[in-house]
Amino acid sequence: MAPLAEVISAIDAVDVRFPTSLSLDGSDAMNPEPDYSAAYVTIRTSAGDEGYGLAFTVGRGNDVEVAAVRALVPLVVGMPVADALADLGAFSRRLTGDSQLRWLGPDKGAIHMAAAAIVNAAWDLRARREGKPVWRLLAEMSPEELVGLVDFRYLQDALTRDEALDILRRAEPGRAARQAELLESGFPAYTTTPGWLGYSPEKLAALAKEAVEDGFTQIKLKVGADLDEDVRRLRLARDVVGPDVRIAIDANQAWGVGQAIEWLRPLAEFDPYWIEEPTSPDDVLGHAAIRRAVAPIKVATGEHTHNAVMFKQLLQAEAIDVLQLDASRVAGVTENIAILLLAAKFGVPVCPHAGGVGLCEMVQHLSMFDFVAVSGTQTDRVIEYVDHLHEHFVDPVRIERGRYLAPRKPGLGARLHADSVAQYRFPDGPVWQRDAVVVA
């Protein structure tokens, strides 16, 4: 009797929340008291292998995200593992293309982020089985394999399959040298750690000084709640870090288009490098208008951009100077490959969003793959870094002198320690049962 084929036997989803609202870590103009949370996913196979992924949220609603993951599970449980991992483009489309569940997007919102968590777990599983970090797994795939992952249906008016192949083939001769460079010196980072809106001036100044001492050449401050306070905070930060360190600012969607333009005028004195999410993330033409009005301040967005089609439009409309993809807002690694190719076609640098639990661990792989096999450059590319919650991960990010060190262990980096999952599981984990924790 022939042995039974290995199949995806289960997909588990757990609501994990960290009470960051108690210290105001992550606080900004639109999210004053977030609890960094994850819909944490484990793919299990009938042979006993596992892969790990997550979708990031900020507290309430994480239960909705977990429910969305569970709604997708029947689409892939029972699927032969070899088939799933051999074509992760088809695997992704299986999750995003179900006619009834797709109605809840399409390709956006909780159901799309749920697909991201499962897709990322599948990439993690494949990388573990091949003994490679995901960045290296991707960087060693052929241009034809990479292009085969991309769904060009809605993108080909901006990026054709042949253009994507040309981008990847042009980068191919230098892959080995860039991989060696990456392993030797890492990838540039910037830090948002000093800039949370709920921090006192003293804490901002101390953390900004510490960031420069640690080798960061760019920091980021949250803005958008009070103009006078923004002026004071930017003046303080500029005095602390000096003229040569970049200061990015982030409004987290707080403004309308005209308000953004007006608000930024008095802030221009402090030479902000970019303004992030100045208005609704869905307003492509609004971003373009802001960009024209506030230059030379750059416009950056992407952490709430739903899918590759919206990124396509932002690029076509010349609405952004910096593209900020996210590991779990779009449908995971697979859709992010398409977004990296779009950015390369339009010559716009990618600086991923990583303000959240597990995002630093995951997005580093995307930027490193981009450097080795797509754009071929680190110029004006930086990965966001926040110094929160890395201790809960089995393979946490490593930062030295303001740079991400390239991961060497297999996988995507999203695996949480089992004890952390048990302690912070919501609502029954011990951390959430303590009197000190008040559920928002």
Residue pairs with C-beta under 8 A, 6 or more apart in sequence:
4 46
5 80
5 81
5 82
6 45
6 46
6 47
6 80
6 81
6 82
7 45
7 46
7 77
7 78
7 79
7 80
7 81
8 43
8 44
8 45
8 46
8 76
8 77
8 78
8 79
8 81
8 84
9 44
9 45
9 46
9 77
10 42
10 43
10 44
10 77
11 41
11 42
11 43
11 44
11 69
11 72
11 73
11 76
11 77
11 118
11 121
12 41
12 42
12 44
13 39
13 40
13 41
13 66
13 69
13 70
13 73
13 117
14 39
14 40
14 66
14 421
14 425
15 37
15 39
15 40
15 62
15 63
15 65
15 66
15 425
15 426
15 427
16 37
16 38
16 39
16 40
16 54
16 62
16 416
16 420
16 421
16 424
16 425
16 426
16 429
17 35
17 36
17 37
17 38
17 59
17 62
17 424
17 426
17 432
18 35
18 36
18 37
18 357
18 389
18 392
18 424
19 35
19 431
19 432
19 437
20 26
20 34
20 35
20 36
20 388
20 389
21 27
21 33
21 34
21 35
21 59
21 440
22 436
22 437
24 32
24 33
24 196
24 197
24 198
24 199
25 36
25 196
25 386
25 388
26 34
26 36
26 58
26 196
26 355
26 356
26 386
26 388
27 33
27 34
27 196
27 197
27 198
27 199
27 222
28 196
28 197
28 222
28 224
28 250
28 252
29 197
29 222
29 223
29 224
29 225
29 251
29 252
29 254
30 224
30 252
30 253
30 254
31 58
31 252
32 197
32 198
33 198
33 440
34 58
34 59
35 58
35 59
35 440
36 56
36 58
36 59
36 356
36 357
36 388
36 389
37 56
37 57
37 58
37 59
37 62
37 357
37 426
38 54
38 55
38 56
38 57
38 62
38 357
38 358
38 416
39 54
39 55
39 57
39 62
39 65
39 66
39 68
39 69
39 113
39 114
39 117
40 52
40 54
40 117
40 416
40 421
41 52
41 53
41 54
41 55
41 69
41 117
41 118
41 120
41 121
42 50
42 51
42 52
42 121
43 50
43 51
43 52
43 53
43 118
43 121
43 122
43 124
43 125
44 50
45 81
45 125
46 81
47 81
49 81
49 125
49 128
49 129
50 125
50 128
51 121
51 122
51 123
51 124
51 125
51 126
51 128
51 411
52 121
52 124
52 411
52 412
52 414
52 415
52 416
53 116
53 117
53 118
53 119
53 120
53 121
53 122
53 123
53 124
53 328
53 332
53 412
53 414
54 117
54 120
54 328
54 357
54 358
54 414
54 416
55 65
55 69
55 113
55 114
55 116
55 117
55 328
56 326
56 327
56 328
56 356
56 357
56 358
56 359
57 65
58 356
59 440
60 440
61 110
62 426
63 426
64 110
65 110
65 113
65 114
65 117
68 110
68 111
68 113
68 114
69 114
69 117
69 118
71 101
71 111
71 114
72 95
72 98
72 101
72 111
72 114
72 115
72 118
73 118
75 94
75 95
75 98
75 101
76 84
76 91
76 94
76 95
76 118
79 91
81 125
84 91
84 122
85 91
85 122
85 125
85 126
85 129
87 148
88 119
88 122
88 123
88 126
88 149
88 333
88 334
89 148
89 149
89 150
89 151
89 334
91 119
91 122
91 334
92 115
92 119
92 149
92 331
92 332
92 334
92 335
93 151
95 115
95 118
95 119
95 331
96 102
96 105
96 106
96 107
96 112
96 115
96 331
101 111
102 111
104 110
104 111
105 111
105 112
105 306
107 306
107 307
107 309
107 331
108 306
108 307
109 306
112 306
112 307
112 329
112 330
112 331
113 328
113 329
115 331
115 332
116 327
116 328
116 329
116 330
116 331
116 332
116 335
117 328
117 332
118 332
119 331
119 332
119 333
119 334
119 335
120 327
120 328
120 332
120 333
120 362
120 412
120 414
121 414
123 134
123 137
123 332
123 333
123 334
123 412
124 134
124 411
124 412
124 414
124 415
126 137
127 133
127 134
127 137
127 410
127 411
127 412
128 410
128 411
130 137
130 410
131 410
132 140
132 410
133 365
133 406
133 407
133 408
133 409
133 410
133 411
133 412
133 413
134 333
134 365
134 369
134 411
134 412
134 413
135 364
135 365
135 366
135 368
135 369
135 372
135 406
135 407
136 179
138 146
138 333
138 337
138 365
138 369
138 373
139 175
139 179
139 368
139 369
139 372
139 373
140 175
141 373
143 165
143 168
143 169
143 172
144 165
146 164
146 168
146 337
146 373
147 161
147 164
147 165
147 168
149 334
149 337
149 338
150 161
150 164
150 334
150 337
150 338
150 341
151 338
152 159
152 160
152 161
152 164
154 308
154 309
154 312
155 308
155 309
155 312
155 338
155 342
157 312
158 312
158 315
158 316
158 342
158 345
158 346
159 312
159 338
159 341
159 342
159 345
163 345
164 341
164 345
167 341
167 344
167 345
167 374
168 341
168 373
168 374
170 376
171 372
171 373
171 374
171 375
171 376
172 373
174 376
175 372
175 373
178 371
178 372
178 376
179 372
182 368
182 371
182 372
182 406
183 406
183 408
185 403
186 400
186 403
186 404
186 405
186 406
187 364
187 367
187 368
187 371
187 378
187 381
187 383
187 403
187 404
187 406
188 217
188 378
188 381
188 382
188 383
188 402
188 403
188 404
189 216
189 382
189 383
189 384
189 385
189 399
189 402
189 403
189 404
190 216
190 217
190 218
190 219
190 220
190 246
190 248
190 351
190 382
190 383
190 384
190 385
190 402
191 211
191 214
191 216
191 218
191 219
191 220
191 384
191 385
191 386
191 387
191 402
192 219
192 220
192 222
192 250
192 355
192 384
192 385
192 386
193 207
193 211
193 219
193 385
193 386
193 387
193 388
194 203
194 204
194 207
194 208
194 210
194 211
194 219
194 221
194 237
195 204
195 219
195 220
195 221
195 222
195 237
195 250
196 222
197 222
197 223
197 225
199 207
201 232
201 233
201 236
204 221
204 233
204 236
204 237
205 236
205 237
205 240
208 219
208 237
208 240
208 241
209 240
209 241
211 219
211 241
211 402
212 219
212 240
212 241
212 242
212 245
214 399
214 401
214 402
215 400
215 401
215 402
215 403
216 245
216 385
216 402
217 244
217 245
217 246
217 402
218 245
218 246
218 247
218 248
218 273
218 382
219 237
219 241
219 245
219 246
219 247
219 248
220 247
220 248
220 249
220 250
220 276
220 384
221 233
221 234
221 237
221 247
221 248
221 249
221 250
222 249
222 250
222 251
222 252
223 230
223 233
223 234
223 249
223 250
223 251
223 254
223 263
223 267
224 230
224 251
224 252
224 254
224 255
224 263
225 254
227 263
227 266
230 249
230 263
230 267
231 266
231 267
234 247
234 249
234 267
234 270
234 272
235 270
237 247
237 270
238 247
238 270
238 271
241 247
243 271
246 273
247 270
247 271
247 272
247 273
248 272
248 273
248 274
248 275
248 276
248 300
249 267
249 272
249 274
249 275
249 276
250 275
250 276
250 277
251 260
251 263
251 275
251 276
251 277
251 278
251 279
252 276
252 277
253 277
253 278
253 279
253 280
253 281
253 304
255 263
255 278
255 279
256 279
256 286
257 279
257 283
257 286
257 289
257 290
260 275
260 278
260 279
260 290
260 294
261 289
261 290
261 293
261 294
264 272
264 275
264 278
264 294
264 297
268 294
268 297
272 297
273 297
273 298
274 297
274 298
274 299
274 300
274 321
274 322
275 290
275 294
275 297
275 298
275 299
275 300
276 300
276 301
276 322
276 324
277 300
277 301
277 303
277 304
278 287
278 290
278 299
278 301
279 286
279 287
279 290
280 286
281 301
281 303
281 304
281 305
282 306
282 310
284 310
284 313
284 314
284 317
284 319
285 317
285 319
287 299
287 301
287 314
287 317
287 319
287 320
288 317
288 318
288 319
290 299
291 298
291 299
291 318
291 319
291 320
291 321
298 321
298 322
299 319
299 320
299 321
299 322
300 320
300 321
300 322
300 323
300 324
300 351
301 314
301 320
301 322
301 323
301 324
302 311
302 314
302 320
302 323
302 324
302 325
302 326
302 353
303 324
303 326
303 329
303 353
303 355
304 326
304 329
305 311
305 314
305 325
305 326
305 329
305 330
306 329
306 330
307 330
307 331
307 335
308 330
308 335
308 338
308 339
308 342
311 323
311 325
311 339
311 342
311 343
312 342
313 319
314 320
314 323
315 323
315 342
315 343
315 345
315 346
315 348
316 346
320 348
321 348
321 349
322 348
322 349
322 350
322 351
322 380
323 339
323 343
323 348
323 349
323 350
323 351
324 350
324 351
324 352
324 353
325 336
325 339
325 340
325 350
325 352
325 353
325 363
325 366
326 352
326 353
326 359
326 363
327 333
327 336
327 352
327 354
327 358
327 359
327 362
327 363
327 366
328 359
328 362
329 353
330 336
330 339
333 365
333 366
333 412
336 366
339 350
340 350
340 366
340 369
340 370
340 374
340 375
341 374
343 349
343 350
343 370
343 375
344 370
344 374
344 375
349 375
349 379
349 380
349 381
350 366
350 367
350 370
350 375
350 381
351 380
351 381
351 382
351 383
351 384
352 359
352 363
352 366
352 367
352 383
352 384
353 359
353 363
353 384
354 360
354 363
354 364
354 383
354 384
354 385
354 386
355 384
355 386
356 386
357 388
357 389
357 392
358 389
358 393
358 413
358 414
358 416
359 384
360 383
360 384
360 385
360 386
360 390
360 397
361 390
361 393
361 395
361 396
361 397
361 412
361 413
361 414
362 412
362 413
362 414
363 383
363 384
364 383
364 397
364 404
364 406
364 407
364 413
365 407
365 412
365 413
367 381
367 383
367 404
368 404
368 406
370 381
371 377
371 378
371 381
375 381
383 404
385 397
385 399
385 404
390 396
390 397
392 416
392 417
392 420
392 424
393 413
393 414
393 415
393 416
393 417
394 415
394 416
394 417
395 407
395 409
395 411
395 413
395 415
396 413
397 404
397 405
397 407
397 413
398 404
398 405
398 407
399 405
407 413
422 429
422 430
423 429
423 430
423 431
424 431
424 432
425 432
426 432
427 439
431 437
432 439
